[in-house]
Amino acid sequence: MTTMQLSSAASPAVPLPDAVPLPSSDAIVDATTLTRIAQTGTVQAQPAPTAPRVKPKRGTRTTAGAQPRLQYFSPSSQPPSLTAACTSRPLPSRPSRPNRDPSTDVVLQNIVTMTSSHSGIGLSTTAAMLAMTLSQRGRSCALIDADFDSGCLDLLLGVERESGLRFNQINAPLGKIEGRALNDELIDWEGVRVLPYNTWTGLRPEWWEVQAVIRALAEANDVVIVDAGLGEFVETMPELQHGMQLVGVELSVMGLARVRAHRARLSAWECSPPRLIGIAPRGAPRGRGIVSIDEAESYLVSPVMGPIYANTSLCGDVLDGLGIRAVPKNCRKAISLLADAVERTLHRESADCG
């Protein structure tokens, strides 16, 4: 057998045809393809893969002489866009409106929905003082913390160490809860049944669980006061829409401007006409920055109850963890008028139902 050695100087040149069709721009050209061109003068273009280039992981073992398979993008194809990858996960949406007719489903008329245009004005404190006053008048009252952004009503009342259910522990997969059984499991604060919400757990209840709680406690109590914060569930829940609406108004120029937008939002949600409660801003200098009730009524073109003033003693009790032990003297008149309005509304609605 004869062995032939070819050197670069002595190797004859391989003749190529005069017109060799070159591969198209979207074909992958490798060593095998070039050899086929030299032998036959033709080439079949292979479509470029559309998968991105994959690099071998560091430390990965390969067989001797084997090269990792690399894939490339051709000029005619583009890599997947980053926008599509970022938007593949749907964004969280607002709670969907229950598919039912509110006019035929709402039969409970003893629900008081309290909201405000912005947080930090003292709405939860006002709701607690109102519940305490109604309880002292002989009304069985439940106070629900439905402010799932701020919450912590048990810390405000100083009962965070008391045993009882929190909203995070409620589980109603069928949307139904027995009212008296739930009422007995709640925290008893000054004769008021309290259901707080702990924001640090991150377990936000579903709308059917909120609805089941409200309806259950409304069946077991004379009055149910719902601290709904900014009104997260008011739009989607007829029980909160058609109950008595109380809106906290900060008596400041900014507060009045904000409450006009909040009241328009409640009207768009088909809520009942709200009653306005004037709350003096905390930390305002004496005689400055506080809008009077007359000025607020003129600007909002609506009656405003109040004002409810900030109280240093009450603030100190809350910061010390003692909670609200009594309604301060400078708030008793306004809270009493507010309780009168609630009782008149409940009496009128019960008479209409009868």
Beta strands, then each sheet from edge to edge (+ up, - down):
strand 1: 111-116
strand 2: 141-145
strand 3: 187-189
strand 4: 192-195
strand 5: 223-227
strand 6: 244-250
strand 7: 275-279
strand 8: 304-308
sheet 1: 3+ 4- 2- 5- 1- 6- 7- 8-
end
